[in-house]
Amino acid sequence: MNIKPILIDNDLKAFFLRLESIFQAEDQTPEADERDVLVTLVEAYENKHYDLGPADPVEAIKFRMEQQGLTARDLEPFIGPSGRVSEVLNRKRRLSLRMVKSLHDGLKIPYESLLAEVP
């Protein structure tokens, strides 16, 4: 693992490319350790240079789905049956604390985004 600081946006793009290839790494592997370090560095860089505040919870979920090529069906282990997933994605049901923890643990969506208040 050859880690260096993210100094410019081109570094950030390179980190994202690497993250895409190791994002699904199994826990307690060198790739998982690298993923966790890269995610921390990316978050620090983005917070410093692109502080937009926490994302809307549904948009955070949709963003992660897009990043990982997930479907609504893929969210069932984290949210519950397909009807519940649909209600959450269509903003008809709020996330429960169990859902928030599961989405954070399983898809690495930041708590700040999942718990953000939506006006």
DSSP file (Angstrom, degrees, kcal/mol; ACC not computed):
  #  RESIDUE AA STRUCTURE BP1 BP2  ACC     N-H-->O    O-->H-N    N-H-->O    O-->H-N    TCO  KAPPA ALPHA  PHI   PSI    X-CA   Y-CA   Z-CA
    1    1 A M              0   0    0      0, 0.0     2,-0.7     0, 0.0    30,-0.0   0.000 360.0 360.0 360.0 120.0    0.0    0.0    0.0
    2    2 A N        -     0   0    0      2,-0.0     2,-0.4     0, 0.0     0, 0.0  -0.860 360.0-179.6-114.7  94.1    1.6    3.3   -1.1
    3    3 A I        +     0   0    0     -2,-0.7    31,-0.0     0, 0.0    35,-0.0  -0.773   6.2 169.0-101.1 137.3   -0.6    6.1    0.4
    4    4 A K        -     0   0    0     -2,-0.4    -2,-0.0     1,-0.0     3,-0.0  -0.924  40.3 -85.1-137.5 164.0    0.1    9.7   -0.1
    5    5 A P        -     0   0    0      0, 0.0     2,-0.8     0, 0.0    36,-0.0  -0.282  37.5-116.2 -68.6 155.7   -1.9   12.9    0.7
    6    6 A I        +     0   0    0      1,-0.2     3,-0.1    35,-0.1     4,-0.0  -0.849  44.4 161.6 -90.6 114.0   -4.6   14.2   -1.7
    7    7 A L        +     0   0    0     -2,-0.8     2,-0.3     1,-0.2    -1,-0.2   0.749  59.3  17.3-105.9 -31.8   -3.3   17.6   -2.7
    8    8 A I  S >> S-     0   0    0      1,-0.0     4,-1.7     0, 0.0     3,-0.7  -0.880  83.5 -98.3-138.3 168.2   -5.2   18.4   -5.9
    9    9 A D  H 3> S+     0   0    0     -2,-0.3     4,-2.3     1,-0.3     5,-0.2   0.808 119.8  60.6 -60.8 -30.7   -8.4   17.2   -7.6
   10   10 A N  H 3> S+     0   0    0      2,-0.2     4,-1.9     1,-0.2    -1,-0.3   0.880 103.6  50.9 -64.6 -35.9   -6.4   14.9  -10.0
   11   11 A D  H <> S+     0   0    0     -3,-0.7     4,-2.2     2,-0.2    -1,-0.2   0.912 108.2  53.3 -62.4 -41.9   -5.1   13.0   -6.9
   12   12 A L  H  X S+     0   0    0     -4,-1.7     4,-2.4     1,-0.2    -2,-0.2   0.910 106.7  51.2 -60.1 -44.1   -8.7   12.7   -5.8
   13   13 A K  H  X S+     0   0    0     -4,-2.3     4,-2.1     1,-0.2    -1,-0.2   0.899 109.3  50.7 -60.5 -41.0   -9.7   11.2   -9.1
   14   14 A A  H  X S+     0   0    0     -4,-1.9     4,-2.0     1,-0.2    -1,-0.2   0.892 109.2  51.0 -64.8 -38.9   -6.9    8.7   -8.8
   15   15 A F  H  X S+     0   0    0     -4,-2.2     4,-2.9     1,-0.2    -2,-0.2   0.916 108.7  51.9 -64.1 -42.3   -8.0    7.7   -5.3
   16   16 A F  H  X S+     0   0    0     -4,-2.4     4,-2.3     1,-0.2    -2,-0.2   0.897 107.6  52.2 -62.2 -40.1  -11.6    7.2   -6.6
   17   17 A L  H  X S+     0   0    0     -4,-2.1     4,-1.1     1,-0.2    -1,-0.2   0.924 112.5  44.9 -61.3 -43.6  -10.4    4.9   -9.4
   18   18 A R  H  X S+     0   0    0     -4,-2.0     4,-1.0     1,-0.2     3,-0.5   0.913 110.8  54.2 -66.8 -41.5   -8.5    2.8   -6.8
   19   19 A L  H >X S+     0   0    0     -4,-2.9     4,-1.5     1,-0.2     3,-0.7   0.885 101.8  58.8 -60.3 -38.6  -11.4    2.8   -4.4
   20   20 A E  H 3< S+     0   0    0     -4,-2.3     4,-0.3     1,-0.2    -1,-0.2   0.874 106.5  48.5 -57.9 -36.4  -13.7    1.5   -7.2
   21   21 A S  H 3< S+     0   0    0     -4,-1.1    -1,-0.2    -3,-0.5    -2,-0.2   0.706 123.9  28.7 -80.1 -18.8  -11.5   -1.6   -7.6
   22   22 A I  H X< S+     0   0    0     -4,-1.0     3,-1.9    -3,-0.7    -2,-0.2   0.337  84.9 105.9-121.7   6.4  -11.3   -2.4   -3.8
   23   23 A F  T 3< S+     0   0    0     -4,-1.5    -3,-0.1     1,-0.3    -2,-0.1   0.837  84.2  46.8 -62.2 -33.8  -14.5   -1.1   -2.4
   24   24 A Q  T 3  S+     0   0    0     -4,-0.3    -1,-0.3    -3,-0.1     8,-0.1   0.200  82.3 142.7 -92.2  16.5  -16.1   -4.6   -2.0
   25   25 A A    <   -     0   0    0     -3,-1.9     2,-0.1     6,-0.1     3,-0.1  -0.241  58.4-105.1 -59.2 143.6  -13.0   -6.0   -0.3
   26   26 A E    >   -     0   0    0      1,-0.1     3,-0.6     2,-0.1     6,-0.5  -0.447  43.7 -96.8 -69.8 142.8  -13.6   -8.5    2.4
   27   27 A D  T 3  S+     0   0    0      1,-0.2    -1,-0.1    -2,-0.1     4,-0.1  -0.165 105.6  29.4 -57.8 153.3  -13.0   -7.2    6.0
   28   28 A Q  T 3  S+     0   0    0      1,-0.3    -1,-0.2    -3,-0.1    -2,-0.1   0.816  94.4 115.0  62.9  35.3   -9.6   -7.9    7.6
   29   29 A T  S <> S-     0   0    0     -3,-0.6     4,-2.2     1,-0.1    -1,-0.3  -0.875  80.6-111.1-121.6 161.2   -7.7   -8.0    4.3
   30   30 A P  H  > S+     0   0    0      0, 0.0     4,-2.4     0, 0.0     5,-0.1   0.868 120.0  54.0 -58.6 -35.4   -5.0   -5.7    3.1
   31   31 A E  H  > S+     0   0    0      2,-0.2     4,-2.7     1,-0.2    -6,-0.1   0.886 107.0  50.4 -67.3 -37.7   -7.4   -4.3    0.5
   32   32 A A  H  > S+     0   0    0     -6,-0.5     4,-2.4     2,-0.2    -1,-0.2   0.905 110.7  49.5 -65.7 -40.7  -10.0   -3.6    3.1
   33   33 A D  H  X S+     0   0    0     -4,-2.2     4,-2.1     2,-0.2    -2,-0.2   0.928 112.2  47.9 -62.0 -44.5   -7.4   -1.7    5.2
   34   34 A E  H  X S+     0   0    0     -4,-2.4     4,-2.9     1,-0.2     5,-0.2   0.924 110.1  52.8 -62.0 -44.3   -6.4    0.3    2.1
   35   35 A R  H  X S+     0   0    0     -4,-2.7     4,-2.8     1,-0.2     5,-0.2   0.929 109.1  49.1 -55.9 -47.9  -10.0    1.0    1.4
   36   36 A D  H  X S+     0   0    0     -4,-2.4     4,-1.9     1,-0.2    -1,-0.2   0.889 112.6  47.4 -62.8 -39.9  -10.6    2.4    4.9
   37   37 A V  H  X S+     0   0    0     -4,-2.1     4,-2.3     2,-0.2    -1,-0.2   0.930 113.2  48.3 -66.2 -45.3   -7.5    4.6    4.7
   38   38 A L  H  X S+     0   0    0     -4,-2.9     4,-2.9     1,-0.2     5,-0.2   0.905 109.7  52.2 -63.0 -42.0   -8.5    5.9    1.3
   39   39 A V  H  X S+     0   0    0     -4,-2.8     4,-2.7    -5,-0.2    -1,-0.2   0.914 109.8  49.9 -60.6 -42.1  -12.0    6.7    2.3
   40   40 A T  H  X S+     0   0    0     -4,-1.9     4,-2.2    -5,-0.2    -2,-0.2   0.920 112.6  46.4 -62.7 -44.2  -10.7    8.6    5.3
   41   41 A L  H  X S+     0   0    0     -4,-2.3     4,-2.4     2,-0.2    -2,-0.2   0.904 113.0  49.5 -65.8 -41.3   -8.3   10.6    3.1
   42   42 A V  H  X S+     0   0    0     -4,-2.9     4,-3.0     2,-0.2     5,-0.2   0.934 111.2  49.3 -63.5 -45.9  -11.0   11.3    0.5
   43   43 A E  H  X S+     0   0    0     -4,-2.7     4,-2.6    -5,-0.2     5,-0.2   0.907 111.4  49.4 -60.9 -41.7  -13.5   12.5    3.2
   44   44 A A  H  X S+     0   0    0     -4,-2.2     4,-1.8     2,-0.2    -1,-0.2   0.924 113.4  46.2 -63.5 -44.1  -10.9   14.8    4.7
   45   45 A Y  H  X S+     0   0    0     -4,-2.4     4,-2.5     2,-0.2     5,-0.3   0.934 114.7  46.8 -64.1 -46.0  -10.0   16.3    1.4
   46   46 A E  H  X S+     0   0    0     -4,-3.0     4,-3.2     1,-0.2    -2,-0.2   0.899 110.8  52.0 -65.0 -40.1  -13.7   16.7    0.4
   47   47 A N  H  < S+     0   0    0     -4,-2.6     4,-0.3    -5,-0.2    -1,-0.2   0.868 114.3  44.0 -63.5 -35.1  -14.6   18.3    3.8
   48   48 A K  H  < S+     0   0    0     -4,-1.8    -2,-0.2    -5,-0.2    -1,-0.2   0.889 128.7  24.7 -75.8 -39.6  -11.8   20.8    3.4
   49   49 A H  H  < S+     0   0    0     -4,-2.5    -2,-0.2    -5,-0.2    -3,-0.2   0.663 133.4  28.8-103.7 -18.9  -12.4   21.7   -0.2
   50   50 A Y     <  +     0   0    0     -4,-3.2     2,-1.1    -5,-0.3    -1,-0.2  -0.231  67.2 170.5-137.7  46.6  -16.0   20.9   -0.9
   51   51 A D        +     0   0    0     -4,-0.3    -4,-0.1    -3,-0.2    -3,-0.0  -0.453  12.1 153.7 -68.4  99.8  -17.8   21.4    2.4
   52   52 A L        -     0   0    0     -2,-1.1    -1,-0.2     1,-0.3    -5,-0.1   0.346  52.9-116.5-105.8   3.1  -21.4   21.2    1.4
   53   53 A G        -     0   0    0     -6,-0.1    -1,-0.3    -3,-0.1    60,-0.0  -0.172  59.1 -29.7  80.4 176.0  -22.8   19.9    4.7
   54   54 A P        -     0   0    0      0, 0.0    59,-0.1     0, 0.0     2,-0.1  -0.326  69.5-116.9 -67.4 146.9  -24.4   16.6    5.1
   55   55 A A        -     0   0    0      1,-0.1    61,-0.3     2,-0.1    -2,-0.0  -0.364  35.3 -90.7 -76.7 159.4  -26.3   15.1    2.2
   56   56 A D     >  -     0   0    0      1,-0.1     4,-2.7    -2,-0.1     5,-0.2  -0.532  40.7-123.3 -63.5 134.8  -30.0   14.4    2.1
   57   57 A P  H  > S+     0   0    0      0, 0.0     4,-2.1     0, 0.0     5,-0.2   0.895 109.5  45.5 -54.2 -45.8  -30.3   10.8    3.4
   58   58 A V  H  > S+     0   0    0      1,-0.2     4,-2.7     2,-0.2     5,-0.2   0.906 113.7  49.4 -66.5 -40.4  -32.2    9.5    0.3
   59   59 A E  H  > S+     0   0    0      2,-0.2     4,-2.5     1,-0.2    -1,-0.2   0.870 108.6  53.9 -65.9 -35.3  -29.8   11.2   -2.0
   60   60 A A  H  X S+     0   0    0     -4,-2.7     4,-2.1     2,-0.2    -2,-0.2   0.911 110.9  46.1 -63.7 -41.6  -26.8    9.7   -0.1
   61   61 A I  H  X S+     0   0    0     -4,-2.1     4,-2.5    -5,-0.2    -2,-0.2   0.937 113.6  48.0 -65.7 -46.3  -28.4    6.3   -0.6
   62   62 A K  H  X S+     0   0    0     -4,-2.7     4,-2.4     1,-0.2    -2,-0.2   0.874 110.2  52.9 -63.3 -37.0  -29.0    6.9   -4.3
   63   63 A F  H  X S+     0   0    0     -4,-2.5     4,-2.6     2,-0.2    -1,-0.2   0.930 110.5  46.4 -63.1 -45.5  -25.5    8.2   -4.7
   64   64 A R  H  X S+     0   0    0     -4,-2.1     4,-2.2     2,-0.2     6,-0.2   0.886 110.5  54.0 -65.2 -37.5  -24.0    5.0   -3.2
   65   65 A M  H  X>S+     0   0    0     -4,-2.5     5,-2.5     1,-0.2     4,-0.9   0.928 110.8  46.2 -60.3 -44.1  -26.3    2.9   -5.3
   66   66 A E  H ><5S+     0   0    0     -4,-2.4     3,-0.6     3,-0.2    -2,-0.2   0.920 111.5  51.8 -64.2 -44.0  -25.0    4.7   -8.4
   67   67 A Q  H 3<5S+     0   0    0     -4,-2.6    -1,-0.2     1,-0.2    -2,-0.2   0.885 120.4  33.1 -59.2 -40.1  -21.4    4.3   -7.3
   68   68 A Q  H 3<5S-     0   0    0     -4,-2.2    -1,-0.2    -5,-0.2    -2,-0.2   0.384 108.0-116.6-102.7   3.2  -21.7    0.6   -6.7
   69   69 A G  T <<5 +     0   0    0     -4,-0.9    -3,-0.2    -3,-0.6     2,-0.2   0.874  58.3 162.6  65.6  36.7  -24.2   -0.2   -9.4
   70   70 A L      < -     0   0    0     -5,-2.5     2,-0.2    -6,-0.2    -1,-0.2  -0.545  28.1-148.2 -90.4 154.4  -26.8   -1.4   -6.9
   71   71 A T    >>  -     0   0    0     -2,-0.2     3,-0.7     1,-0.1     4,-0.6  -0.651  36.0 -99.4-108.5 170.9  -30.5   -1.8   -7.4
   72   72 A A  G >4 S+     0   0    0      1,-0.2     3,-1.4    -2,-0.2     4,-0.4   0.874 124.4  60.0 -58.2 -36.6  -33.4   -1.3   -5.0
   73   73 A R  G >4 S+     0   0    0      1,-0.3     3,-1.2     2,-0.2    -1,-0.2   0.846  96.5  60.5 -60.9 -34.0  -33.4   -5.1   -4.5
   74   74 A D  G <4 S+     0   0    0     -3,-0.7    -1,-0.3     1,-0.2    -2,-0.2   0.691  98.4  59.4 -67.5 -17.4  -29.8   -4.8   -3.3
   75   75 A L  G XX S+     0   0    0     -3,-1.4     4,-2.4    -4,-0.6     3,-1.5   0.597  77.9  91.8 -86.3 -11.4  -30.9   -2.6   -0.4
   76   76 A E  H <> S+     0   0    0     -3,-1.2     4,-1.1    -4,-0.4    -1,-0.2   0.853  80.7  55.5 -55.9 -39.7  -33.3   -5.1    1.1
   77   77 A P  H 34 S+     0   0    0      0, 0.0    -1,-0.3     0, 0.0    -2,-0.1   0.776 117.8  37.0 -63.7 -21.6  -30.7   -6.6    3.5
   78   78 A F  H <4 S+     0   0    0     -3,-1.5    25,-0.3     2,-0.2    24,-0.2   0.758 133.4  20.1 -99.0 -30.1  -30.1   -3.0    4.9
   79   79 A I  H  < S-     0   0    0     -4,-2.4    -3,-0.2     1,-0.3    17,-0.1   0.763 103.7-114.5-112.2 -38.6  -33.6   -1.6    4.8
   80   80 A G     <  +     0   0    0     -4,-1.1    -1,-0.3    -5,-0.5     5,-0.2  -0.894  63.3   4.7 131.1-163.4  -36.1   -4.5    4.6
   81   81 A P  S >> S-     0   0    0      0, 0.0     4,-2.2     0, 0.0     3,-0.7  -0.004  78.2 -99.6 -56.2 161.4  -38.6   -5.8    2.2
   82   82 A S  H 3> S+     0   0    0      1,-0.3     4,-2.6     2,-0.2     5,-0.2   0.821 121.9  56.8 -54.9 -36.3  -39.0   -4.3   -1.3
   83   83 A G  H 3> S+     0   0    0      2,-0.2     4,-2.2     1,-0.2    -1,-0.3   0.903 108.4  46.7 -62.9 -40.4  -42.0   -2.3   -0.3
   84   84 A R  H <> S+     0   0    0     -3,-0.7     4,-2.4     2,-0.2    -2,-0.2   0.906 110.9  52.0 -68.3 -41.6  -40.1   -0.6    2.5
   85   85 A V  H  X S+     0   0    0     -4,-2.2     4,-2.7     1,-0.2     5,-0.2   0.935 110.7  49.0 -58.6 -46.3  -37.1    0.1    0.3
   86   86 A S  H  X S+     0   0    0     -4,-2.6     4,-1.9     1,-0.2     6,-0.2   0.904 109.8  51.2 -60.6 -43.0  -39.5    1.8   -2.2
   87   87 A E  H  <>S+     0   0    0     -4,-2.2     5,-3.2     2,-0.2     6,-1.2   0.908 112.1  46.8 -62.3 -41.6  -41.1    3.8    0.5
   88   88 A V  H ><5S+     0   0    0     -4,-2.4     3,-1.6     4,-0.2    -2,-0.2   0.948 113.3  47.4 -65.1 -48.4  -37.7    5.1    1.7
   89   89 A L  H 3<5S+     0   0    0     -4,-2.7    -1,-0.2     1,-0.3    -2,-0.2   0.776 114.4  47.6 -66.2 -25.6  -36.5    5.9   -1.8
   90   90 A N  T 3<5S-     0   0    0     -4,-1.9    -1,-0.3    -5,-0.2    -2,-0.2   0.248 115.2-116.9 -98.2  12.0  -39.7    7.7   -2.6
   91   91 A R  T < 5S+     0   0    0     -3,-1.6    -3,-0.2     2,-0.2    -2,-0.1   0.762  83.6 118.1  62.0  29.7  -39.5    9.6    0.7
   92   92 A K  S   <S+     0   0    0     -5,-3.2     2,-0.4    -6,-0.2    -4,-0.2   0.552  75.6  39.4 -98.0 -11.4  -42.7    8.1    2.1
   93   93 A R  S    S-     0   0    0     -6,-1.2    -1,-0.2    -7,-0.1    -2,-0.2  -1.000  79.2-133.4-139.1 135.7  -40.9    6.5    5.0
   94   94 A R        -     0   0    0     -2,-0.4     2,-0.2    -3,-0.1    -6,-0.1  -0.493  35.6 -96.2 -82.0 156.9  -38.1    7.8    7.2
   95   95 A L        -     0   0    0     19,-0.2     2,-0.1    -2,-0.2    -1,-0.1  -0.530  35.6-138.7 -71.2 135.9  -35.1    5.8    8.0
   96   96 A S     >  -     0   0    0     -2,-0.2     4,-2.5   -17,-0.1     5,-0.2  -0.477  27.0-107.3 -84.2 166.3  -35.2    4.0   11.3
   97   97 A L  H  > S+     0   0    0      1,-0.2     4,-2.5     2,-0.2     5,-0.2   0.866 122.5  55.1 -62.9 -34.6  -32.1    3.9   13.5
   98   98 A R  H  > S+     0   0    0      2,-0.2     4,-2.4     1,-0.2    -1,-0.2   0.921 109.1  47.0 -62.6 -43.7  -31.7    0.2   12.6
   99   99 A M  H  > S+     0   0    0      2,-0.2     4,-3.0     1,-0.2     5,-0.3   0.919 111.2  51.8 -63.4 -43.6  -31.7    1.1    8.9
  100  100 A V  H  X S+     0   0    0     -4,-2.5     4,-2.5     1,-0.2    -2,-0.2   0.938 112.2  45.1 -59.2 -48.9  -29.2    3.9    9.4
  101  101 A K  H  X S+     0   0    0     -4,-2.5     4,-2.9     1,-0.2     5,-0.3   0.914 114.5  48.9 -62.6 -42.4  -26.8    1.6   11.3
  102  102 A S  H  X S+     0   0    0     -4,-2.4     4,-2.9   -24,-0.2     5,-0.4   0.913 112.6  46.9 -65.2 -43.5  -27.2   -1.2    8.7
  103  103 A L  H  X S+     0   0    0     -4,-3.0     4,-2.2   -25,-0.3     6,-1.1   0.889 114.9  47.8 -65.2 -39.3  -26.6    1.2    5.7
  104  104 A H  H  X S+     0   0    0     -4,-2.5     4,-1.2    -5,-0.3    -2,-0.2   0.954 117.7  40.3 -65.7 -49.5  -23.6    2.7    7.4
  105  105 A D  H  < S+     0   0    0     -4,-2.9    -2,-0.2    -5,-0.2    -3,-0.2   0.905 125.3  35.7 -66.8 -41.8  -22.1   -0.6    8.3
  106  106 A G  H  < S+     0   0    0     -4,-2.9    -3,-0.2    -5,-0.3    -2,-0.2   0.863 132.9  22.0 -84.4 -37.7  -22.9   -2.4    5.0
  107  107 A L  H  < S-     0   0    0     -4,-2.2    -3,-0.2    -5,-0.4    -2,-0.2   0.381  95.9-123.9-114.3   2.3  -22.5    0.4    2.4
  108  108 A K     <  +     0   0    0     -4,-1.2    -4,-0.2    -5,-0.3    -3,-0.1   0.833  49.8 162.0  59.0  35.2  -20.2    2.8    4.3
  109  109 A I        -     0   0    0     -6,-1.1    -1,-0.2    -9,-0.1    -2,-0.1  -0.763  47.1-106.2 -83.1 128.7  -22.6    5.7    4.0
  110  110 A P    >>  -     0   0    0      0, 0.0     4,-2.0     0, 0.0     3,-0.7  -0.227  15.2-131.0 -59.4 140.3  -21.6    8.3    6.6
  111  111 A Y  H 3> S+     0   0    0      1,-0.2     4,-2.5     2,-0.2     5,-0.2   0.880 106.7  63.6 -54.6 -39.1  -23.9    8.7    9.6
  112  112 A E  H 34 S+     0   0    0      1,-0.2     4,-0.3     2,-0.2    -1,-0.2   0.863 106.8  42.8 -57.2 -36.8  -23.9   12.4    9.0
  113  113 A S  H X4 S+     0   0    0     -3,-0.7     3,-0.7     2,-0.2    -1,-0.2   0.895 114.8  48.4 -76.1 -41.2  -25.6   11.9    5.7
  114  114 A L  H 3< S+     0   0    0     -4,-2.0    -2,-0.2     1,-0.2    -1,-0.2   0.782 117.0  42.2 -71.2 -26.6  -28.1    9.3    6.9
  115  115 A L  T 3< S+     0   0    0     -4,-2.5    -1,-0.2    -5,-0.2    -2,-0.2   0.364  84.8 127.8-101.6   4.4  -29.1   11.3    9.9
  116  116 A A    <   -     0   0    0     -3,-0.7     2,-0.4   -61,-0.3    -3,-0.1  -0.312  63.1-116.6 -64.0 142.6  -29.3   14.7    8.2
  117  117 A E        -     0   0    0    -61,-0.1    -1,-0.1   -60,-0.1    -2,-0.1  -0.648  23.0-146.6 -78.8 133.7  -32.5   16.6    8.7
  118  118 A V              0   0    0     -2,-0.4   -62,-0.0     1,-0.1    -1,-0.0  -0.894 360.0 360.0-103.1 127.3  -34.4   17.2    5.5
  119  119 A P              0   0    0      0, 0.0    -1,-0.1     0, 0.0    -2,-0.0   0.539 360.0 360.0 -64.9 360.0  -36.3   20.5    5.3
